[in-house]
């Protein structure tokens, strides 16, 4: 059997073969064992290294453990480097088959300037693919600073729409869904349930306003009505106490659902079951739109969840999945191009031929106009996935996943 055919089968193993694969599973497992033992004919004696860099801030407020006790459903559960580590472990057999070794270097800094310096050091050591876990403003600065270098950045945790629009860069890909994708997924669900009138509660943080703006755009796009938009504020000042009163904030005109834009999460957790009217709560609490949820049970997801739990001693969340799929995209390119050079790999990753299995039931690939990974979005509660978007009935002329986020005609990205 040609080595390229063996590599393709091993790619299926590393991607997480479902038990439902039936008779093929034992054969593929045997191939994997053969690869591990070095028995595959034609396998290169000396493996070439494909190195990844994982960039993060030493002090990132998004992972502040002091806020764990009121962590909302939309907040990460831990540093997503665990997702990348799981992907590397899964890719060992594939690497042996195609003569490649995959390695990960983790680097921290205090700010964007420090991360750029870390990229310089790792780039000199042969690293060409970087996963960056940082807030949107930092990601934008780093991507701009290293533009023109022979490297590719994968944004695994910043959902800012601006990174896919005015601040987009040709060397920056996004595996985490942006706010527009999440808002469109939620809007589709509300329309499908005929909950067409929504009360919008917006927090004081800049990120809260980004989330609220994305939902307002989605509401216009899918024909939802915003009954009212009200600002909330949590404060110890008695004069501002009413601004955090859920009863007062949810009184007034009738509505079918309450959308809460609260990226911090402290206020959002108090909204369900306290609204004046018995209405569902969505957005940052109640029902959330995410790239991944530990309760997703289809397409091999339980096996992936268990591997992450074993690696990190916690459940898998969206940034973990985003880091995992970023590594898998590069591994897929190495396999399909028979270990091509950087330019060949980068072209394949951003091209139409790539097929990445993200365990969500669809072929995944990157949008050429803004570098965003096309993907389904999971709508979930604290312990169950309720629906997967795009929801049936929402159609697109070429790819239904482009009903989520910025379509080509909506894009303001100018590479």
C-alpha positions in Angstrom: 0.0 0.0 0.0 1.5 3.4 -0.9 2.6 5.4 2.1 0.3 8.3 1.3 -2.7 6.0 1.5 -1.5 4.7 4.9 -1.1 8.2 6.1 -4.6 9.1 5.1 -6.0 6.1 7.1 -3.8 7.0 10.0 -5.2 10.6 9.8 -8.6 9.1 10.5 -7.2 7.3 13.6 -5.6 10.5 15.0 -8.8 12.4 14.3 -10.7 10.1 16.6 -12.3 7.1 15.0 -15.8 6.5 16.1 -16.6 3.0 17.3 -19.4 3.0 14.7 -16.7 2.7 12.0 -17.4 -1.0 12.3 -15.1 -3.5 10.5 -12.6 -0.8 9.5 -11.7 0.2 13.0 -9.6 -3.0 13.8 -7.7 -2.6 10.6 -6.9 1.0 11.2 -5.9 0.3 14.8 -3.5 -2.4 13.4 -2.0 0.2 11.1 -1.5 2.5 14.0 0.3 -0.1 15.9 2.5 -0.9 13.0 3.4 2.7 12.7 4.2 2.9 16.3 6.5 -0.1 16.0 8.2 1.3 12.9 7.0 -1.6 10.7 5.4 0.5 7.9 7.3 0.0 4.6 8.8 3.2 3.2 8.5 5.2 6.4 11.4 7.8 6.6 14.1 6.8 9.0 14.6 10.4 10.2 11.6 12.5 10.9 11.3 16.2 10.1 10.1 18.4 12.9 7.0 20.6 12.6 7.1 22.9 15.5 4.2 24.9 17.1 4.5 27.9 19.3 1.8 28.5 22.0 1.7 32.2 22.9 -0.1 33.5 26.0 -0.1 36.4 28.5 1.4 35.6 31.9 -1.4 37.5 33.6 -4.6 37.2 31.6 -7.7 38.5 33.4 -9.9 36.0 31.5 -8.4 33.2 33.7 -8.5 35.0 37.0 -9.1 32.3 39.5 -10.7 34.8 42.0 -13.7 35.0 39.6 -14.2 31.2 39.4 -17.0 31.1 41.8 -19.3 33.2 39.5 -17.9 31.9 36.2 -20.7 32.1 33.6 -21.3 29.6 30.9 -19.5 31.8 28.4 -16.2 32.1 30.2 -13.3 29.7 29.6 -12.6 26.9 32.1 -8.8 27.1 31.9 -5.8 27.8 29.7 -6.4 26.2 26.3 -2.9 24.9 25.8 -4.4 21.6 27.0 -6.3 21.4 23.7 -3.1 21.7 21.7 -1.4 19.1 23.8 -4.2 16.6 23.2 -4.0 17.2 19.4 -0.2 16.6 19.5 -0.7 13.3 21.3 -3.3 12.2 18.8 -1.0 13.0 15.9 2.0 10.9 16.9 1.0 7.9 14.7 0.3 10.1 11.7 3.7 11.7 12.1 5.5 8.4 12.2 3.8 7.4 9.0 4.7 10.5 7.0 8.1 11.1 8.6 7.2 14.1 10.7 7.5 14.9 14.4 5.2 17.5 15.9 6.4 19.5 18.9 5.0 22.4 21.0 6.9 25.3 22.6 4.9 27.3 25.2 5.9 31.0 25.6 4.5 33.7 27.9 4.9 37.5 28.0 3.3 40.5 29.8 2.1 42.3 26.7 2.0 42.3 22.9 5.5 43.6 22.6 6.8 40.7 24.7 4.9 38.2 22.6 6.4 39.6 19.5 9.8 39.1 21.0 8.9 35.5 21.9 7.8 34.9 18.3 11.2 36.2 17.1 13.1 33.7 19.3 10.9 30.8 18.3 10.9 31.7 14.6 14.6 31.7 14.7 14.4 28.1 16.1 12.3 26.9 13.2 8.7 27.5 14.5 6.4 28.6 11.8 2.9 27.9 13.3 1.8 29.9 16.3 -1.4 29.5 18.5 -2.1 32.8 20.3 -4.3 32.9 23.4 -4.8 36.6 24.2 -7.4 39.3 24.2 -8.4 40.8 20.9 -6.4 44.0 21.2 -3.2 42.0 21.9 -3.9 39.6 19.0 -4.3 42.5 16.6 -1.0 44.2 17.7 0.9 40.9 17.4 -0.5 40.0 14.0 0.4 43.5 12.7 3.9 43.4 14.1 4.8 40.1 12.5 3.1 40.7 9.2 5.3 39.7 6.2 7.3 37.0 8.1 7.1 33.4 7.1 4.7 32.3 9.8 1.0 31.6 10.5 -0.9 32.7 13.6 -4.0 30.9 14.9 -6.3 32.9 17.1 -7.8 30.5 19.6 -9.6 32.7 22.1 -10.4 36.2 20.9 -14.0 36.5 19.6 -13.7 40.2 18.6 -15.4 40.9 15.2 -12.9 43.6 14.4 -10.2 40.9 14.1 -12.2 39.4 11.1 -13.0 42.9 9.7 -11.0 46.1 9.8 -8.1 44.5 11.8 -7.8 41.3 9.8 -4.3 40.2 8.7 -3.2 37.7 5.9 -1.1 35.8 8.5 -3.9 35.4 11.0 -6.5 32.6 11.1 -9.3 32.2 13.6 -10.4 28.9 15.0 -12.7 30.4 17.7 -16.1 31.6 16.5 -16.5 35.4 16.6 -19.3 37.3 18.3 -21.2 37.6 15.0 -21.2 33.8 14.5 -22.4 33.3 18.1 -25.1 36.0 17.8 -26.3 34.7 14.4 -26.6 31.2 15.9 -28.6 32.4 18.8 -30.8 34.6 16.5 -31.5 31.5 14.3 -32.6 29.5 17.3 -34.9 32.3 18.7 -36.5 32.6 15.2 -37.0 28.8 15.0 -38.7 28.9 18.4 -40.8 31.9 17.4 -39.4 34.0 20.2 -39.2 37.1 18.1 -39.2 39.9 20.6 -36.1 40.1 22.9 -35.2 42.3 25.8 -31.5 43.2 25.7 -29.5 43.7 28.9 -26.0 45.2 28.3 -23.1 45.4 30.7 -20.7 48.3 31.2 -17.5 46.6 29.9 -16.2 47.2 26.4 -16.5 43.5 25.6 -20.2 43.6 26.8 -20.9 46.3 24.2 -19.2 44.2 21.5 -21.5 41.3 22.3 -24.6 43.4 22.5 -23.8 45.1 19.2 -23.3 41.7 17.5 -26.7 40.6 18.7 -28.4 43.8 17.5 -26.9 43.1 14.1 -28.1 39.5 14.2 -31.5 40.6 15.2 -31.8 42.9 12.2 -30.4 40.2 9.9 -33.0 37.6 11.0 -36.0 39.7 11.7 -36.0 39.8 15.5 -37.4 42.8 17.4 -35.4 44.4 20.3 -38.2 45.3 22.8 -35.8 47.5 24.7 -32.1 47.8 25.5 -31.2 48.4 29.1 -27.8 48.9 30.8 -27.0 47.1 34.0 -24.3 47.9 36.5 -23.2 46.0 39.7 -22.0 48.4 42.3 -21.7 48.8 46.1 -22.9 52.4 45.7 -26.5 52.6 47.1 -27.3 55.2 44.5 -26.7 52.7 41.7 -28.3 49.7 43.3 -31.3 49.8 41.0 -29.1 49.4 38.0 -28.4 45.8 39.1 -31.9 44.9 40.1 -33.1 42.1 37.8 -36.8 42.8 38.6 -36.6 46.4 37.7 -34.5 45.8 34.6 -36.9 43.2 33.2 -40.2 45.0 34.0 -42.1 46.9 31.3 -42.9 45.9 27.7 -43.6 42.3 26.9 -40.9 40.1 25.3 -40.3 36.5 24.5 -36.7 36.1 25.7 -34.0 38.0 27.6 -30.5 38.4 26.0 -27.8 39.2 28.5 -24.4 40.6 27.3 -22.2 40.1 30.3 -18.7 38.8 29.5 -17.7 39.1 33.2 -20.5 36.8 34.2 -21.3 38.0 37.7 -24.6 39.7 36.8 -25.7 37.2 34.2 -25.8 34.3 36.7 -28.5 36.1 38.7 -30.9 36.7 35.8 -32.5 33.2 35.2 -35.6 32.7 37.3 -35.6 36.3 38.5 -37.2 38.0 35.5 -40.5 39.7 36.0 -42.0 37.5 33.3 -41.3 33.7 33.0 -39.1 34.0 30.0 -35.9 32.1 28.8 -32.6 33.8 29.3 -29.9 33.5 26.6 -26.6 35.1 25.7 -24.0 34.9 28.5 -26.1 32.7 30.7 -29.0 30.2 30.4 -28.5 29.2 26.8 -25.1 30.1 25.3 -23.7 29.8 21.8 -20.2 28.2 21.9 -17.7 26.4 19.7 -17.7 23.5 22.0 -19.4 22.1 25.1 -18.5 19.1 27.2 -22.0 17.7 26.9 -21.9 17.3 23.1 -22.3 13.6 22.5 -22.2 13.1 18.7 -19.5 12.6 16.0 -17.0 11.1 18.4 -17.2 14.0 20.9 -17.2 11.9 24.1 -13.8 10.4 23.2 -12.3 13.9 22.6 -13.9 15.1 25.9 -12.4 12.3 27.8 -8.9 12.9 26.4 -9.0 16.5 27.4 -10.2 15.7 30.9 -7.4 13.2 31.3 -4.9 15.9 30.1 -6.1 18.9 32.1 -8.3 17.4 34.9 -11.2 19.5 33.8 -13.9 19.7 31.1 -13.3 20.8 27.6 -14.5 24.3 26.6 -14.5 26.4 23.4 -10.9 27.7 23.5 -9.6 24.2 24.2 -11.4 23.0 21.1 -10.1 26.0 19.1 -6.5 25.2 20.1 -7.0 21.5 19.3 -8.5 22.1 15.8 -5.7 24.6 15.0 -3.1 21.9 15.5 -5.2 19.4 13.6 -5.4 21.7 10.6 -1.6 21.9 10.3 -1.3 18.1 10.8 -3.9 17.6 8.1 -1.9 19.8 5.7 1.3 18.0 6.5 -0.3 14.6 5.7 -2.1 15.8 2.5 1.0 17.6 1.1 3.4 14.8 2.0 5.3 17.2 4.3 5.5 20.2 2.1 7.4 23.4 2.9 5.8 26.2 4.8 4.4 28.0 1.8 2.8 24.7 0.5 1.3 24.0 3.9 0.0 27.6 4.4 -1.6 27.5 0.9 -3.3 24.2 1.6 -4.5 25.3 5.1 -6.2 28.3 3.6 -7.4 26.6 0.4 -10.7 24.9 -0.6 -9.4 21.3 -0.6 -8.7 21.0 3.1 -11.1 18.9 5.1 -10.8 19.0 8.9 -12.9 16.8 11.2 -13.9 18.9 14.1 -16.2 16.3 15.7 -19.2 18.5 15.0 -20.5 16.8 11.9 -19.4 19.1 9.1 -16.4 19.4 6.9 -14.4 22.4 8.2 -12.2 24.9 6.4 -11.2 28.6 6.5 -13.0 31.4 4.8 -10.7 32.9 2.2 -12.0 36.5 2.8 -11.2 36.8 6.5 -9.5 33.7 7.8 -12.3 32.5 10.0 -12.9 28.8 10.4 -16.3 27.8 9.1 -17.9 25.6 11.8 -21.2 24.8 13.4 -22.0 26.5 16.7 -23.4 24.6 19.7 -26.3 26.1 21.7 -26.0 24.8 25.2 -27.2 25.1 28.8 -24.9 24.3 31.8 -25.3 20.5 31.2 -26.8 19.8 27.8 -26.5 20.8 24.1 -29.9 21.9 23.0 -29.3 22.6 19.3 -26.6 23.0 16.7 -26.5 25.9 14.3 -26.9 26.6 11.4 -30.4 25.5 12.2 -32.5 23.6 9.6 -34.2 26.0 7.3 -31.5 28.7 7.3 -29.9 28.3 3.9 -27.0 29.8 2.0 -26.3 29.7 -1.8 -23.0 28.0 -1.4 -22.4 26.9 2.3 -25.0 27.0 5.0 -22.3 27.6 7.6 -21.8 31.0 6.0 -25.2 32.0 7.5 -23.2 32.4 10.7 -20.9 35.4 10.9 -19.6 37.5 8.0 -20.4 36.3 4.5 -18.2 37.5 1.7 -20.5 40.3 0.9 -20.5 41.4 4.5 -16.7 41.4 4.8 -14.7 44.6 5.4 -11.5 42.7 5.5 -8.9 43.9 3.0 -5.8 41.7 3.0 
